[in-house]
């Protein structure tokens, strides 16, 4: 697998101007993704996941939306935000494509599926429409749509939900993009179809060595797909690291709370699922301290007053939390460690915390 960094996002800030005030939807997000790698961005609704993906695709509409100065989206050494309109169009759909959350809304209901694929191909590749149609048939077949010769002349409403999602993927991969952004690609699909869609994205990634940015709120999807995970809350990345580190060695209370809300086979129906009390903060007037503080079981006075610095661990594992400061009381640290031992249980029944056995 190539280790070339294809995309690097640095200090991305996105705001939306409303009658009530400026909504700071994304507040300084940074991450990178390499060729052949799957980065999952996970968090609850409203945390800024989809806005981040739309900013990468230059789909934040002005004047309501604004990408702040100082934000950088570096693709192969060039800042996407400084590209000309022509360069951005070539990047969007050619170098970087997106699978949107709701295929029924995203597909043009008045245009046949085949024509929508053909339009994307001819816009980015120097081939005739006849050749593009032949490519479209091959793409529909590649994403598992039966009878592609017939289906190519049908409208989106004639497709099932799973088939529409497959058609969306066909459009997205029409020009062999180096980066594929999948924004909640399995929303509103049944479990069987969800698994098929994720397996399809995985196989395409392996075949084309495509970097995938997976936007989701489902840790189950992350467990079977991602190499790296970025956990977002209130417009910020509060923790990032490898899939193993996030699942078995979480260092932020929000990550731990998300994991605690997911049922595990090891619990054998003997463990209550956790809920996260309270509601996310108002991003028109974000808190001056940690955004998760008022919902956190380990909140201290400093959490309410000052934004925590980023703490670095091994293996490119980072978190933004005061719990790891050297002056934090031992009793608070112990409470957090005890809760981690309960929640982060591996398949063999052991915790991933320093290899200790489950108590």
PyMOL commands that set and color helices and strands:
alter all, ss='L'
color gray80, all
select helices_A, chain A and resi 49-56+80-82+85-95+103-106+113-124+129-142+148-151+156-158+161-172+191-208+219-225+243-248+253-260+265-267+293-295+301-305+322-324+330-343
alter helices_A, ss='H'
color red, helices_A
select strands_A, chain A and resi 5-18+21-34+38-42+65-67+72-75+78-79+96-99+179-183+211-216+228-233+236-242+310-312+318-320
alter strands_A, ss='S'
color yellow, strands_A
deselect
rebuild
show_as cartoon
